[in-house]
Amino acid sequence: MIRVEASVEINRPVEEVFSYTSNPENFPQWAATVREVRQDAPGGDPLREGERFTATQQALGRRFEAPFEVIDYEPNRRYAHRGTEEHPVPVTMVFAYEPVSSEGTRFTPRIEVEPGGFFGLVGPVLERVIRRQMRTNLETLKDLLEGREQGREPVGEE
């Protein structure tokens, strides 16, 4: 099993960080491998536990559809989703949120991957790639959300 965790402090209230990061439709704006997301039952509201979405992802030079199910949704504290049985690789993403000041949030994503086949053979390399990508994603997220302070909206937001 590969398990990668990282944290970033974002100078935005926990409610705002949670609302933005727990909405899969925002993933393409800050998660580099995600190209688009569609909810299985579109409704415009954030997905709750038991609901599903599919992410079109690009990784290692391949584009693929990755179906997920929300497995935990505790507003302003925790959000998690895992790949469904149709997902190409067993994966779980867990997001934790912690207030760090009156206007700040520590956002801690954790990814757990069960690589099999070819991916099992390149586990250490895959772990380094995931770790590097997670750090880049967190820098992008921090820039997007803190950019709101100066009146700028993240790309794709209305």
N, C-alpha and C positions, 0 to 999 in steps of 0.2 A: 504494500500500500504506500502510495505517495501522499504526504500530507504537508501542505504549505500554508503558512499563516503569516500575515503582515498587518501592520497598523499604520494609520495616518491620523494626525489631528487636523481637523477641518474647522476653520473659524466661522461656523454656522451652527444654529441651534439644532439639537438632536432631532427635533420633529421634521425639520427641513431635510436633513441628511437622510433620515429614514424614508420619508415620503419619496424622495428622488431615487434612492438606490434600491428600494424594495419594489419599484415599478419596472418590470422587465422591458417595457417599451423604451426605457431610457438607456438600457445596456449598450446599444450601438454607439452612444455618444461618449462613453467612457471605457468600455471594455473592448480593446482593440480587435479581438478575434470575432466579435459578434457583428454581423452585417445588418441583420434585421430580426425582429421578433414579432410573432403573431400569437394572440391569445386564442386558445381553442374555442372559447365562448366569449367573443369580443363584447365588451361592455363599457370600456373606458375607465372603469374603476380599478384600483390596485388589486392584484390577485391575492386571494386568501388561501389558507390551508386547504389542500385537496384540489385546487384548481390547477389547470395545465396551460403551458405555453410551449411554443416551438421556436428555437433560435436557429437562424441560418448562420453558420460559423465558417470561418476560413482559418485553417491551422495547418502547419506543415505542408503548405502548398495545395491543400485539398479543401474544397467547399463541401459542407455537409449539413443536413438537417439534424438538430439535436432536440428531441422532445424532453420536457421537464415537468415535474409536478412540485408544487409548493408544499413543503412538509412542516413548516413552522412559520407562524406569523404572529408575533407579539409586538404590537406597535411601540416604536421608539426603543426597543430592547433587542429584538432578534428577528431575523428573517432567514429562511433556508429553502433551498430547492434541490432536487436530485434528478438525475437522468432516469427516465422511465425505462421499462424493459426494452423499448425500441432504440434507446440511446446507444451509439456506437461503442462507448466506453463507460463503465460504471463510474459515476462522478456525483459528488455532493458538494454544494456550496453553502456555507453558513456565514451570515453577516451578523456581527455583534456591534452594538451601539452603546457608548458610555459618555454621559456629559462630563466635560473636563473643565468647564468654566461656565459663566452665565450665558455665553454665546458660542461655546465650542463643543465639538464632538470628537471622541476617539472612535473611528470606524475600523473594525477589524474583520476582514474577510478571511475565511479558511476554505481551502479546497482539499477534498479527499478524492483520490483517483485510484481505481483498481486496474492498472494496466495489464492487459493480457496479450498473448501472441507477440507480435513484433514489438509493441509498446513495452511489454514486460522485459524484453531484452535490452531496451535502451532506457530503462528506468532512471538511472542517475542523470543522464542527459536530459530526459524529459522533465525531471524535477528542477533542474537548473533553468530550463526554458520557462517553466510555469512560474518559478520564483521571480525571474527577470520581468516576465509579462505582468505579473501581479503588481510589482513595484511601479512599472510604467502606468498601469491602469490607475493606481492610487494617486500618482502625480497628476494625471489628467483629470481625475475626479476632483481633487483638491482645487486645481486651477479653475475648473468649471463652476464649482459651487462658491468658491470665494470670489470669483468674478462677478457674482450677483451683487456683492457689496458695493461695487463701483457702478451698479446700474446696468451691467451687461448681463444678458440672459444667455444660457448655454445654447449652442447651436441646436436647432430643431424645437426649441421651446417657444411657445407663443404667449 
